[in-house]
Amino acid sequence: MQRHNVIIVLLAAALMVSIIGCGKKEEAPEAETPGPAQTPPEVSAETSAPTETKPPTAETAETSAVQDAAAQAELAAQSAKFLGEVLVSWNLGRKDVATKQFLAVQWSDAIAFQGVPMLAMSEQQLASLSPQQRTRVAEETQGLVGTLRAVAKYVIEAGQKRAAAGDAEGAKAHYAAVKECGEALVSPQRLQLVQMAGKAMAELAQQELNAAP
């Protein structure tokens, strides 16, 4: 009888275990709660976009060309050695450039008047020419002398402007250049017309030098 009871108890225990096992659901592993989404750092267009290099416009290119031309003209003016260079600039209407060139020429240098045939001719050489040639030389010399006087007058006026602006030394440099050029033209190896023009230039410049402080 006791044995029968033990068997019943064991069966009952086994039945309970079976029921519990079937009813117990396998617990799924708890899903990991995702953390807050990380916002990628903002990249500003200023830092991310490549620097745009703008091509030069026609206006900037033109301005650059003008500046380069001006710089070259300034350099050429400062290195002038011949009256011919002055006359070319003057006849092109570039009077300020001609003035700078005039100041740069060393008028006591023998090459200063190189390339201007009328300034290398004497009265004896003129007399040896045919009448037609003498007439042509006289006309060309008259035109040259007129230009020289105009250049000298302009340089003197530029000196006066310097003086009015308080640049006494700059003014004297202008007057002295005209005087030196005029004196170099007064030579027995030149035509009388050229000598007269040179004398007038030198006297005009000397007047300004005498009046300068």
Backbone bond lengths (Angstrom), bond angles and torsions (degrees), N, CA, C in turn:
res aa  C-N    CA-C-N  psi(-1)  N-CA   C-N-CA  omega(-1)  CA-C   N-CA-C  phi
1 M - - - 1.451 - - 1.536 109.45 -
2 Q 1.307 117.16 -45.88 1.454 121.38 178.27 1.508 111.19 -62.24
3 R 1.311 113.23 -39.60 1.467 117.44 178.98 1.503 110.37 -62.47
4 H 1.331 116.59 -39.39 1.463 121.76 179.98 1.520 109.31 -63.43
5 N 1.306 115.96 -41.27 1.467 120.21 -179.98 1.553 111.59 -64.96
6 V 1.323 115.58 -38.15 1.472 119.74 179.44 1.519 110.52 -64.20
7 I 1.319 114.89 -41.96 1.471 119.06 -179.81 1.510 109.64 -62.46
8 I 1.346 115.83 -41.84 1.478 119.41 -179.57 1.522 110.35 -63.19
9 V 1.321 114.94 -40.65 1.488 118.96 -179.83 1.530 110.72 -64.03
10 L 1.340 114.91 -42.94 1.468 118.90 -179.48 1.527 111.04 -64.34
11 L 1.342 115.39 -41.44 1.470 119.23 178.74 1.532 110.72 -63.55
12 A 1.325 113.92 -41.72 1.471 118.04 -179.77 1.532 111.09 -63.61
13 A 1.342 115.33 -39.46 1.481 119.60 179.80 1.512 110.71 -66.16
14 A 1.362 114.45 -40.05 1.462 117.79 179.92 1.507 110.72 -66.37
15 L 1.359 115.40 -38.75 1.457 119.87 179.95 1.530 110.70 -63.46
16 M 1.311 116.11 -40.67 1.472 120.80 -179.47 1.544 111.04 -65.07
17 V 1.328 112.90 -42.36 1.483 116.88 178.66 1.512 110.34 -61.52
18 S 1.335 116.58 -40.31 1.460 121.24 -179.27 1.513 110.80 -64.92
19 I 1.331 114.63 -42.37 1.473 118.58 -178.46 1.518 110.65 -65.44
20 I 1.330 113.76 -43.62 1.487 118.29 -179.71 1.515 110.72 -63.51
21 G 1.356 117.04 -41.25 1.466 121.09 -179.22 1.503 112.33 -64.50
22 C 1.373 115.92 -38.21 1.461 118.18 -178.72 1.517 111.54 -73.23
23 G 1.338 115.32 -35.14 1.470 118.46 -176.27 1.515 113.39 -79.06
24 K 1.312 116.65 -23.36 1.481 119.62 -177.89 1.521 109.97 -79.58
25 K 1.241 114.42 118.02 1.478 119.52 179.18 1.507 109.80 -84.31
26 E 1.276 110.33 142.22 1.478 115.41 178.21 1.534 108.96 -68.64
27 E 1.272 114.53 123.06 1.450 119.69 -178.58 1.537 109.75 -74.31
28 A 1.319 114.38 125.61 1.481 119.39 177.76 1.508 109.25 -75.30
29 P 1.235 116.02 142.13 1.479 118.64 177.81 1.520 109.90 -58.45
30 E 1.309 113.67 137.18 1.459 119.35 -177.00 1.526 109.56 -65.25
31 A 1.329 113.06 127.54 1.500 118.03 179.91 1.510 110.13 -67.00
32 E 1.282 114.57 138.16 1.469 120.43 -179.13 1.519 109.67 -71.81
33 T 1.253 114.37 124.23 1.460 118.68 -178.80 1.524 109.18 -71.69
34 P 1.316 114.41 119.82 1.469 116.43 -178.34 1.525 110.54 -65.94
35 G 1.296 114.59 140.89 1.455 119.61 178.33 1.516 110.17 -76.45
36 P 1.287 116.36 173.97 1.483 119.43 179.26 1.528 111.19 -62.82
37 A 1.310 114.62 137.16 1.473 119.67 -178.62 1.520 109.82 -62.70
38 Q 1.325 115.32 133.86 1.463 120.32 179.78 1.525 110.06 -85.07
39 T 1.307 114.15 123.25 1.464 119.41 -179.91 1.515 109.39 -81.08
40 P 1.325 116.49 123.04 1.479 117.76 179.58 1.519 110.06 -61.13
41 P 1.331 116.82 144.97 1.464 119.30 -178.77 1.522 111.07 -60.91
42 E 1.303 113.24 138.37 1.457 118.63 -179.83 1.522 110.26 -70.28
43 V 1.289 115.19 135.60 1.462 120.49 177.59 1.511 106.66 -110.58
44 S 1.297 115.15 112.94 1.456 118.54 -177.07 1.523 109.45 -69.25
45 A 1.322 113.54 150.37 1.467 118.72 178.48 1.512 111.28 -63.02
46 E 1.358 113.85 -24.96 1.461 118.68 -177.96 1.504 111.81 -66.75
47 T 1.428 114.08 -37.90 1.459 117.63 -176.71 1.515 112.48 -91.78
48 S 1.338 116.44 -28.66 1.458 118.32 -175.57 1.520 112.70 -85.04
49 A 1.329 114.99 -35.23 1.460 117.63 -176.78 1.523 109.86 -74.58
50 P 1.305 117.94 136.66 1.472 120.09 178.64 1.522 110.53 -66.51
51 T 1.327 116.28 147.51 1.458 120.78 -179.94 1.521 109.65 -65.81
52 E 1.305 113.60 126.06 1.461 118.60 -177.16 1.523 109.66 -87.32
53 T 1.285 117.05 123.89 1.466 122.21 177.77 1.515 108.71 -95.55
54 K 1.323 114.36 114.06 1.451 118.22 -177.54 1.524 110.46 -80.00
55 P 1.298 117.03 132.34 1.465 119.06 178.08 1.516 109.98 -67.57
56 P 1.329 117.60 149.47 1.465 119.69 -179.87 1.520 111.11 -62.21
57 T 1.316 115.35 137.12 1.454 119.86 178.28 1.514 109.63 -82.12
58 A 1.318 114.49 169.61 1.463 119.14 178.96 1.519 110.75 -62.96
59 E 1.330 115.41 -33.78 1.470 119.46 -178.86 1.520 111.40 -67.53
60 T 1.362 116.26 -45.11 1.465 118.80 179.96 1.515 111.26 -68.07
61 A 1.333 116.63 -36.02 1.461 120.04 178.22 1.526 110.74 -64.51
62 E 1.334 115.33 -40.13 1.466 119.55 179.32 1.523 110.55 -66.79
63 T 1.349 116.35 -41.31 1.466 119.89 178.74 1.517 110.98 -62.23
64 S 1.339 115.88 -41.86 1.464 120.22 179.21 1.529 111.32 -63.56
65 A 1.331 115.41 -40.60 1.465 119.63 179.97 1.526 110.98 -64.62
66 V 1.337 115.69 -39.38 1.469 119.75 179.11 1.520 110.42 -65.42
67 Q 1.343 115.99 -41.77 1.467 119.93 179.29 1.523 111.36 -64.87
68 D 1.330 116.42 -40.34 1.464 119.81 178.12 1.527 111.03 -64.21
69 A 1.331 115.68 -42.47 1.461 119.58 179.69 1.526 110.94 -63.90
70 A 1.349 115.62 -39.43 1.460 119.59 179.05 1.521 111.07 -65.26
71 A 1.344 115.83 -40.64 1.466 119.93 179.64 1.528 110.86 -64.96
72 Q 1.329 116.35 -40.95 1.460 120.19 178.90 1.524 111.18 -66.49
73 A 1.336 116.23 -39.00 1.457 120.12 178.53 1.524 110.71 -64.85
74 E 1.329 115.55 -39.72 1.464 120.02 178.63 1.521 110.70 -63.36
75 L 1.333 115.81 -44.08 1.460 120.04 178.86 1.523 111.50 -63.61
76 A 1.331 116.43 -42.68 1.462 120.37 179.29 1.525 110.90 -64.19
77 A 1.345 115.97 -38.20 1.460 119.56 -179.53 1.518 111.28 -64.97
78 Q 1.313 116.26 -39.63 1.456 120.62 -177.64 1.533 112.61 -72.16
79 S 1.325 116.89 -16.66 1.475 119.80 -178.20 1.527 112.11 -110.59
80 A 1.350 117.09 15.33 1.460 120.25 -178.96 1.527 110.58 -64.82
81 K 1.334 115.91 142.26 1.464 120.98 -178.69 1.524 112.76 -128.01
82 F 1.327 116.99 -14.55 1.458 119.92 -172.25 1.529 111.46 -125.87
83 L 1.307 115.48 148.05 1.456 120.44 173.68 1.525 110.43 -60.77
84 G 1.339 116.12 -33.49 1.461 119.60 -179.73 1.519 112.74 -56.50
85 E 1.331 117.57 -36.52 1.465 120.95 178.13 1.522 110.94 -65.16
86 V 1.316 115.22 -39.64 1.464 120.25 178.63 1.527 110.28 -63.19
87 L 1.315 115.77 -44.83 1.465 120.56 -177.36 1.526 112.09 -65.84
88 V 1.328 116.56 -36.08 1.473 119.57 178.55 1.522 110.12 -63.49
89 S 1.324 116.79 -48.42 1.472 120.34 179.71 1.522 110.96 -62.59
90 W 1.318 115.88 -41.65 1.470 120.02 -179.68 1.523 111.05 -62.39
91 N 1.317 117.49 -45.88 1.464 120.98 -178.83 1.523 112.79 -67.92
92 L 1.346 116.08 -20.51 1.468 120.37 176.00 1.530 111.84 -86.62
93 G 1.332 115.88 0.40 1.454 120.09 179.45 1.514 114.38 84.80
94 R 1.325 117.33 7.02 1.471 121.49 -179.20 1.534 108.33 -93.29
95 K 1.302 115.65 71.16 1.458 121.42 -171.72 1.535 112.83 -67.44
96 D 1.320 116.29 -37.40 1.472 118.09 179.78 1.529 110.83 -67.92
97 V 1.323 116.52 -37.54 1.471 120.22 176.26 1.523 109.60 -65.81
98 A 1.322 116.48 -42.59 1.468 120.77 178.58 1.527 110.71 -60.37
99 T 1.324 116.40 -37.39 1.469 120.15 178.75 1.523 111.05 -64.44
100 K 1.311 116.76 -44.48 1.472 120.70 178.53 1.529 110.63 -63.28
101 Q 1.321 115.84 -39.60 1.459 119.33 178.02 1.527 110.83 -66.05
102 F 1.322 115.98 -39.71 1.463 121.04 179.10 1.529 110.20 -59.57
103 L 1.324 116.19 -40.71 1.467 120.62 -179.75 1.531 111.39 -70.31
104 A 1.332 116.78 -26.41 1.464 120.34 -176.11 1.525 113.14 -82.77
105 V 1.329 117.81 -25.42 1.464 121.32 -177.28 1.532 110.22 -68.40
106 Q 1.320 115.44 136.92 1.466 121.53 173.94 1.528 107.53 -90.00
107 W 1.343 116.22 98.95 1.462 120.29 -170.74 1.524 113.24 -69.91
108 S 1.322 116.42 -18.99 1.464 118.90 176.79 1.525 112.35 -80.50
109 D 1.319 116.36 -9.41 1.462 121.29 179.89 1.526 109.66 -77.56
110 A 1.307 116.12 138.61 1.470 120.75 -177.14 1.523 112.61 -63.75
111 I 1.320 117.05 -24.55 1.465 119.33 -177.06 1.527 112.80 -86.53
112 A 1.339 117.35 -2.44 1.464 120.19 -174.36 1.524 112.25 -58.49
113 F 1.351 117.07 -35.72 1.466 120.81 -176.70 1.524 112.17 -103.75
114 Q 1.327 115.26 15.07 1.465 120.38 179.88 1.529 110.17 -64.03
115 G 1.333 115.15 138.80 1.461 119.51 178.08 1.514 113.77 91.28
116 V 1.345 118.18 -0.23 1.472 121.53 176.85 1.535 106.95 -117.95
117 P 1.332 117.75 91.18 1.477 121.88 -170.76 1.531 113.89 -55.66
118 M 1.335 117.73 -38.55 1.469 119.62 -177.16 1.521 112.52 -62.68
119 L 1.349 116.68 -24.95 1.458 120.13 -179.34 1.526 111.59 -85.03
120 A 1.311 116.37 -8.01 1.472 120.17 179.45 1.521 111.42 -106.32
121 M 1.319 116.02 7.67 1.470 120.38 -175.96 1.531 110.34 -103.08
122 S 1.301 116.04 138.88 1.472 122.00 176.69 1.524 109.86 -99.86
123 E 1.333 114.75 170.82 1.468 119.25 178.08 1.527 110.84 -64.50
124 Q 1.325 117.48 -35.51 1.468 120.98 179.08 1.525 110.77 -64.28
125 Q 1.324 116.31 -41.09 1.467 119.78 178.47 1.521 110.95 -66.66
126 L 1.309 116.06 -37.83 1.468 119.92 178.07 1.527 110.57 -63.50
127 A 1.313 116.30 -40.76 1.466 120.36 -178.03 1.519 112.22 -66.71
128 S 1.325 116.85 -23.15 1.466 120.01 -178.69 1.524 112.91 -81.22
129 L 1.319 117.51 -6.52 1.465 121.24 -178.38 1.531 110.27 -85.17
130 S 1.305 114.67 162.57 1.463 120.17 175.71 1.528 109.45 -70.37
131 P 1.322 118.23 160.93 1.469 120.38 -179.93 1.528 112.59 -55.58
132 Q 1.312 115.78 -41.93 1.461 118.76 179.79 1.541 111.02 -63.35
133 Q 1.328 115.63 -41.89 1.460 119.93 179.76 1.525 111.37 -67.01
134 R 1.328 116.56 -39.58 1.460 119.74 178.74 1.521 111.06 -62.42
135 T 1.320 114.61 -40.46 1.469 118.57 178.97 1.528 110.72 -62.79
136 R 1.320 115.49 -44.86 1.469 119.39 -179.76 1.526 111.19 -63.29
137 V 1.331 117.75 -44.98 1.466 121.64 179.81 1.522 110.40 -62.94
138 A 1.344 116.61 -41.55 1.465 120.59 -179.60 1.538 110.56 -61.56
139 E 1.333 116.21 -42.32 1.465 119.79 -179.75 1.534 111.12 -66.01
140 E 1.332 115.72 -43.17 1.465 119.60 179.98 1.533 111.18 -66.34
141 T 1.333 115.44 -38.34 1.464 119.47 179.51 1.523 110.56 -67.18
142 Q 1.329 116.84 -39.23 1.455 120.98 178.49 1.529 110.28 -60.95
143 G 1.322 116.06 -43.01 1.468 119.66 178.41 1.522 111.77 -65.44
144 L 1.347 116.30 -39.74 1.458 120.74 179.52 1.525 111.33 -64.97
145 V 1.330 115.93 -43.46 1.466 120.37 179.89 1.537 110.34 -63.06
146 G 1.318 116.62 -40.07 1.461 119.70 178.11 1.526 111.46 -61.51
147 T 1.335 116.08 -40.20 1.463 120.09 178.45 1.530 111.30 -67.21
148 L 1.332 116.36 -42.01 1.467 120.46 179.26 1.523 111.21 -60.01
149 R 1.316 116.38 -43.28 1.459 120.11 179.03 1.529 111.33 -64.62
150 A 1.314 115.83 -38.93 1.471 119.48 178.93 1.530 110.84 -65.78
151 V 1.328 116.09 -41.40 1.467 120.05 177.95 1.525 110.20 -63.61
152 A 1.336 116.29 -46.21 1.462 120.15 -179.56 1.525 110.81 -60.53
153 K 1.307 117.45 -42.40 1.468 121.49 178.75 1.528 110.95 -61.92
154 Y 1.327 115.92 -41.80 1.467 119.74 -179.30 1.532 110.76 -66.56
155 V 1.326 116.98 -40.35 1.469 121.07 179.26 1.534 109.88 -65.46
156 I 1.343 116.81 -40.99 1.460 120.70 176.86 1.531 110.31 -60.81
157 E 1.316 116.36 -43.41 1.468 120.23 -179.92 1.527 111.12 -65.33
158 A 1.328 116.12 -36.56 1.467 119.50 176.50 1.523 110.20 -64.12
159 G 1.337 116.16 -37.08 1.456 120.07 176.24 1.519 111.63 -65.72
160 Q 1.311 117.01 -39.31 1.462 121.06 178.20 1.531 111.06 -63.07
161 K 1.317 115.76 -36.94 1.470 119.38 177.10 1.530 110.41 -65.86
162 R 1.318 115.70 -39.73 1.465 119.34 176.24 1.527 110.28 -60.38
163 A 1.339 115.51 -44.24 1.465 119.84 -179.49 1.525 110.64 -62.18
164 A 1.320 116.74 -42.03 1.462 120.36 -179.95 1.529 111.85 -65.04
165 A 1.333 115.48 -27.76 1.463 120.31 179.52 1.525 112.20 -85.96
166 G 1.334 116.31 0.32 1.460 120.05 178.50 1.515 114.84 93.48
167 D 1.341 116.76 4.90 1.466 120.42 -179.98 1.527 109.10 -96.11
168 A 1.318 116.25 79.62 1.463 120.77 -176.05 1.524 111.74 -65.00
169 E 1.327 116.80 -40.46 1.465 120.08 -178.85 1.525 111.10 -67.18
170 G 1.323 116.45 -41.01 1.463 119.79 177.27 1.512 111.41 -62.55
171 A 1.317 116.83 -39.36 1.462 121.04 178.47 1.521 110.59 -63.43
172 K 1.331 116.96 -45.23 1.466 120.64 179.79 1.526 111.78 -62.47
173 A 1.331 116.30 -34.48 1.468 119.76 178.78 1.530 110.42 -63.53
174 H 1.329 117.00 -37.74 1.463 120.80 177.52 1.525 110.77 -66.44
175 Y 1.329 116.26 -46.90 1.465 119.75 -178.74 1.532 110.85 -63.75
176 A 1.323 115.93 -41.91 1.463 120.28 -178.31 1.523 111.82 -63.92
177 A 1.343 116.46 -37.26 1.461 119.97 179.92 1.526 110.71 -64.04
178 V 1.341 116.32 -41.18 1.467 119.84 178.98 1.526 110.40 -66.26
179 K 1.320 115.97 -41.14 1.468 119.78 179.18 1.526 111.06 -62.52
180 E 1.316 117.30 -45.00 1.469 121.24 -178.90 1.520 111.20 -63.84
181 C 1.323 116.42 -41.21 1.466 119.49 178.58 1.522 110.25 -64.31
182 G 1.342 116.53 -45.12 1.465 119.66 -179.74 1.511 111.87 -61.57
183 E 1.329 116.64 -44.33 1.464 120.07 -178.89 1.528 111.20 -63.91
184 A 1.347 116.16 -35.08 1.472 119.16 179.66 1.524 111.54 -68.67
185 L 1.339 116.69 -24.31 1.464 119.98 179.10 1.521 112.37 -80.67
186 V 1.319 116.25 -19.90 1.466 120.08 -179.61 1.522 108.32 -84.25
187 S 1.313 114.75 90.03 1.463 120.83 -178.06 1.525 108.80 -145.89
188 P 1.332 117.79 140.59 1.475 120.23 178.72 1.528 112.78 -63.93
189 Q 1.330 116.51 -12.40 1.461 120.37 178.28 1.528 112.18 -85.48
190 R 1.328 116.32 5.58 1.465 119.75 -178.92 1.526 109.64 -119.11
191 L 1.298 115.40 164.32 1.461 121.11 178.01 1.524 110.24 -64.72
192 Q 1.331 116.50 151.19 1.454 121.70 -179.23 1.532 111.35 -59.41
193 L 1.303 115.82 -38.39 1.468 119.90 -179.97 1.527 111.08 -62.23
194 V 1.325 116.59 -39.42 1.463 121.34 179.05 1.524 110.36 -69.24
195 Q 1.331 116.04 -41.03 1.461 119.97 -179.96 1.533 110.86 -63.39
196 M 1.300 116.31 -41.06 1.467 119.81 179.77 1.525 111.10 -63.19
197 A 1.325 115.85 -41.04 1.468 119.66 178.19 1.521 110.66 -64.51
198 G 1.337 116.18 -42.35 1.458 120.03 179.30 1.512 112.24 -62.49
199 K 1.336 116.08 -40.77 1.469 120.44 179.65 1.526 110.81 -63.91
200 A 1.320 116.21 -42.19 1.465 120.29 179.17 1.537 111.05 -63.94
201 M 1.321 116.78 -40.01 1.470 120.79 178.08 1.524 111.16 -63.66
202 A 1.315 116.83 -45.47 1.463 121.05 -178.50 1.524 111.33 -64.13
203 E 1.329 116.86 -40.39 1.465 120.49 -179.72 1.533 110.97 -67.00
204 L 1.323 116.84 -41.00 1.461 120.38 178.93 1.521 110.91 -62.43
205 A 1.333 116.29 -43.64 1.462 120.64 179.79 1.523 111.08 -66.04
206 Q 1.333 117.11 -38.00 1.461 120.58 -179.49 1.528 110.99 -65.50
207 Q 1.292 117.01 -36.25 1.466 120.88 176.60 1.535 110.67 -59.74
208 E 1.320 115.20 -42.43 1.474 118.93 -179.38 1.523 110.10 -69.51
209 L 1.315 116.56 -38.36 1.476 119.70 178.38 1.526 111.01 -64.95
210 N 1.330 116.40 -38.42 1.456 119.26 179.04 1.527 111.60 -66.96
211 A 1.324 116.05 -32.59 1.463 119.77 -178.52 1.527 112.46 -84.08
212 A 1.318 116.42 -14.90 1.470 119.68 -178.15 1.513 110.89 -70.34
213 P 1.321 118.67 144.29 1.478 121.50 179.15 1.532 112.12 -68.75
